[in-house]
Amino acid sequence: MTTTVPVPSTTPTRSIRYGGLVVLMLMGFLLVTAEFLPNGVLTEMADTLGVTPGQAGQTVTVTALAGLIVAPAVSILFPKLDRRSLLIWMALAAAASNLIVAIAPNLLIVLAARFLLGAALSAFWAMSITVAARLAGPQHLGRGVMFTSAGVSLATVAGVPLGVMLSEIVNWHAVFAIAGVLMIMLAVALRIFLPTVPAEQASSLRLIISTLRQPGIGLGMFGHIAVVLGHFFAYTYIRLALERIPEIDAAAIVVLLAVFGIGGLVGNFVIGMLIDRAFAFFAVFTPTVIAAAVIATILFSDSIIAIGVVALLWGFFFSSWLLVMNTWVGHRMPNRLEAGGTLIFIGFQVAIASAAGVGGILVDSVSIELVYTVGAAALLLGAVLFGTANRKSFIT
């Protein structure tokens, strides 16, 4: 869920502050890892809290909903607050969220705490690129944004296996407690390594709406939502899908999720080298391959080796989706990068909340097989919409 903004004209040329960029990357990694921790410990959470897996999956839904609600309001609520201070407060809010989840006795308190995490996430995404630009300087903005994206990409593909691995060593309560303590340490690092960052003017709602009305942009954004929706329909409940493999144990699940993460890291680098020249191709090819991987997860559940290959391909291509979307925005709306980035973030939150919410209902009432089928269909719809949005008649 990464965004792009124009280079601030007032930012002076200077050396890149790598310490600050690394801390910003770690914040993205920890926040997004915390967002998806329930995916890897879903069964244990449900058992302990006395709820169904589908109900436990709503801990992801409420986080995404909070981000969707708070994101457009961050600049309104904190118009003049120094962005370093804002990020520090958001790190502390995320720490409080994780620590509350660790000791929560019931699902209601867990959901309330996860709403707080969603608010912290939305503020991070609204401000992180401005801070990255300040740290890297105008001549190296791309490098600064790369650090932010790297933390999020790593968390997206590695957060779930990390949660599963830790839950096997300790319990899921301790996993969230560890995340909370790390966020407190991060808040201290933010105070040390980040400079003061004055508030920048954010995109207006009018600009965002007018951007959506440009030829092909609205269609492409609907394609983006469909792709993310399809992926998270399947990925939110991946633990349940992997448990269909005969005689599989927790250690094997960790390995499969790690394979997904390895594929993601490799894909992020390989496709990143090609994306500028072929973003229109990958906008269609990537969701098509992911759709095939989602269906294959169900069809080949009798072979752990086949599922391993599928996990590698799935991770390889989904990790590139942020690159695809950012490159698409850069090519199609170079004068409205901030508005385009905001739309990408909102699309992610809408899709994640919808996938976890509807998917939970389908898991409990029908089957995991139906959830994966719906996810694959959404991915293919996204490929079609993006293919249509990139027709020459839409490109001005």
N, C-alpha and C positions, 0 to 999 in steps of 0.2 A: 504494500500500500504506500507507494512513494509518490511524491509530487514534485513539480518543477516550477520555478519562479524566475522572473527576469533578473538579471544581474543588477543589484542596486548601484545606481550611478554614483552614489556618494561614498561607496566603499573604496578606500585607498589601496594602492598596490603594496603588497608586503609579503613576507614569507608565510608559507602555509603553516598553520598551527596544528601539527599532527596530533599532539596530545589531546587537544580539544576534540578533533575529529574522531579519534579512537573512543573517547568517552561518549560522544554522541552516537557512534556505532553501537557501543555496548548498551546504551539506553534503548535503542531500537530493538536490539536482540532480546534484552530482558523483558521489555514490554510485550513484544509479540509472542515470545515464548510463554509468558504468563497467560496471554490471551488463549493460547491453544493447549495449555497444560491439561485441561479436562479431557481432551480427545484421547490422550494416552492413558489416563487413569479412570476412564468412564465407568467401567464395571465396578471397580473398588469404591468409587464415590457413591454410586447408586446403592450398593449393598450397605455401606456405612450409614448413609442418610435415610435409608428405608424408602427409596423411590425407584422408579423404573429407569433403565438406561436413557430412554427418550426424554424423561423429565430432567435427568442429570445433564443431558445435552443442552438444555436451556441455559446453562451457565455460560455457554458460548453465545447464545442468542442475545442475552441481556447485555453482554459486553459490547456486541456490535450495535445494538440499539442505542446504548448510551453514547457511543461514538457518533452515531448518525444524528442524534439530538444535539449534542454539545458542539460538534465541529463547526457548524455555521455561526455559532454564538461566541466562539472564543474571542475574536477580535472585538466584539461588542462588549463582552463582560470585562475584558482586560485591555482597553485601548491604549494605555500608556505604560503598563507594567513592563519593566525590563525583562527581555525574553530569557535571560539566564535565570533570573529569579523565578519566572513562571515554570521553566523546566525543572528547577529544583523542587518547587512545590508539587509538581506533578509526579516526580519520582517518589516523594514522600507519600503522596496519595496512593500510588501503586503499591508501595510497601505496606501501607495500612490495609489495603484491599487483600493482599496475599496473606497477611498475618491474621486477619479476621476470618478468611476462608479456612485457614489452618485449624482454628479452634471453634468454628461454627458448629452448633449442635443440630441444625436443620437446614433444609434447602432454602427457606425464605431468607435467612441471614446470609447464606452464600450468595444468593442472587443480588441482594442489596450491596454486598461487598464487590461483586463483579461489575455492578453498575459504576462504582467508583473507579475501577480499573479502566472501563470504557471511556470515562471522562478524561482520565490521564492520557490514554492513547490518542484521543482526538486532539488534545492540546499539543501533544508531541508532534503529530503530523501537520498541524496548522503552522507550527513555529520552527520545526527542525531544519527546513531548507533555508530559511532566512538566517538561522544560526550557522549553518554549514557555509553559506555564502560569506558570512562575516569571518569565519575561520580560514577559508581557503583564498579569499580575495577574488576580484572579478576575472582575473586571467586564468584562474584554476577552479572555477565554479563546478565544472564537470567532475573533477577529482573529489571535491567536497561532497557532492551529491552521491558519488560512488560509495563513499564510506557509509553514508546513511542507508543506501540501498543494500549494501553488503550485510549489514547487521540484520535487516529485516528479512532478506532472502535466506540467510543462514537460519534464522529463527523459524521461518515458514517451513523449511524442509527438515530441520533438526530438533525443533522444540518438542515435538511429540515423542520421538524416540528417546530424547533426554529425559522427559517426564516418566516414561515407562521404565527406563533403566534405573532411575533414582527410586521409583516406587517399589522396585524389587529389592533394593538395598535397605530402604527404610519403608515408611508407609506414605500414603498420598498426603496426609496432613503435614508430614515433615517436608515433603516436596514443596508445598506452598510456603511453609515457614522459611525454608532456605531461600526461596525466591524473594520473600519479604526482606530478609536480612541483606541480601545482595543489592536490593533497590536502595536501602538506607546507605550502604557503602557507596553506591553510585551517586546519590545526592551529594555526598561529601566531595566526590571526585568532580562533579559538575561545578561545585563552588570553587574548586582549586584551579581547574584547567580552562574553564570558559571565561572569556572576557565579558564585560557588560555589552548587551546587544539592545540598542534602542528599538522601540516598537516600529514596525513598518506598516504602511497602509495595506489593508487586505483587499481582496477582490470583493466587489459589491454583488449583491444578489442580482441586480439588473444585468451586470456583465456576464454572470454565469448563465442566466437564462438566455441572453442574446447569443452566447456562444453555442448553446444547445441548438439554437435555431439555424445555425449555419449549415449549408448543404452537406449532408452525410455525417455530421458530428453527432446529432441525436441518435441516428441509427447505429453508429459505431459504439456509442456509450451503452445502448441497449445490448449490443453484442458483448461488450465488456461484462455487463451484469450477468448475462446468460452464461458466459464462460466461467466466471468466478462462482456463480450459483451451482453449476454442474459439478465443478471440482469439489466444492465444500459439501454438497449433498453426499458425495461419496467419502471424502476425507474426514469429515466430522465423525463418522461412524466406522472408520477403517478398522478399529479394534474388533468390532463385531463381525466384520467381513473376514478378517484374518482368522478369527476363532472357528470359522467353518472348515479350515484345513484339518484333515484327520490327524489326531494325536499331536497337534501343535502345542507347545508350551510357551510360557512367558518369555523365556530366553530367545526362542526362535522369532517371536513377534518383535522383540527388540532388534534382532539382526535384520529382519525385513524392513523395519522402519528406518534403520540405519542405512540400508541399501538405497531406500528412497532419498535419504538425505545426501548420500554420496552422489547419486545421479543428479540431484539438484545443484550441488556445488559445481560439478563438471559442466552441466548444461548452462549454468549462469555464465561461465567463462567462454565456452565454445560458441554459444549463440550470441553472446555479447560481442564477439569478434566479427560477426556477420550481420548484426541487426540493422546497422545503418543502411546497408545496401539491399536488404531483403525483408524489411519489416512488414510489408504488405503480404508477402508469402507466409511468413511465420504467424501473422494474425489469423490466417485460415488453417495452416497446417498444424500449428500447436494444439488448438482445441480438438481438432480431428483425431490426433494421436492420443490425447488424453482420454477422449471418449472411448477409443478402442481399448485403452488400458483399463478403464473402469469396467467395461463389459468383460474383459478377459479375467479380471479379478474374481468375478462370479463364475465364469465358465470353466476356469482351470483351477478351481479350489482344491482339487484332488492331488495337485502336484506343487510342493513347496518350491521346487526349482523354477517351475514356470512362473509362479507368483513372484519370485525373486527378480526374474527378468522383467516382468511387468512393472514391479515397483521401481526398478532402475529407470525404465523409460518414462514412467509417469513423473517421477521426480525431475528427470532431465528436462522435460518440456515445461512442466508447470513453473519451475523456477525462473523461466525466461519470460513469463507473462508480464511482470513489471517492466522489463526491458522493452517488450513489444509495445505496451501502452505508452510509456514515456516517449519512445521514439515516434510513435504515431502522433502524439500531441505535438512534439517538436516540429514535425513535418507539416501537419495540417493546420495548426494554430500557433505559429511562432510568435505572434504579437499578443497572445492570450494564454501564456504558459501557466500563470497562476490559476486562472479560471479552469483550464483544462486539468491541472493537477488536483484541484478541489473536486472536480467531477469524478475523477478516478477514485479518490478516497471515498466519496459518498457512495459510488457504485460498489466498491468493495464491502462497505458496511451493510448496505441494503441486501447484497447477495449473501453474505455470511449469516446475517440474522434470519433471512428467509430460509436458507438451506438448513440451518440447525433447528429452526422452529418446525417447519413442515416436515423435515426429515425425521425429527423425533416422533411426531405423530404417526408417520408411516411405519417407522420401525416398530412402535408399540402395537399398532393396530393391524398391520399387514405383514411386511417382511423386509429384511435387509436387501433382498434381491430386487424388490420394487424400487427401493430408494436408489440403488445403483443404476437401474434402468432409466429412471427419471433423470438422474444426474447426467448420464451419457446423452440423452436426448437434448438436454439443455446445452451441453457443450457443442453438439452439432448445430443447434440453432444459432449459437454464438458465432460459429464459423461462417454460417450462411450470411448472417447480418453483417459481419465484418467484410466479407467478400463483396457484398452489395455496397456497403459504405465506401469502399475504396475504388468504386468504378470511376472511370475518367470523367463522367458527367457530373460527379460530385466534387471533383478536385478543381479548385479555382487557382 
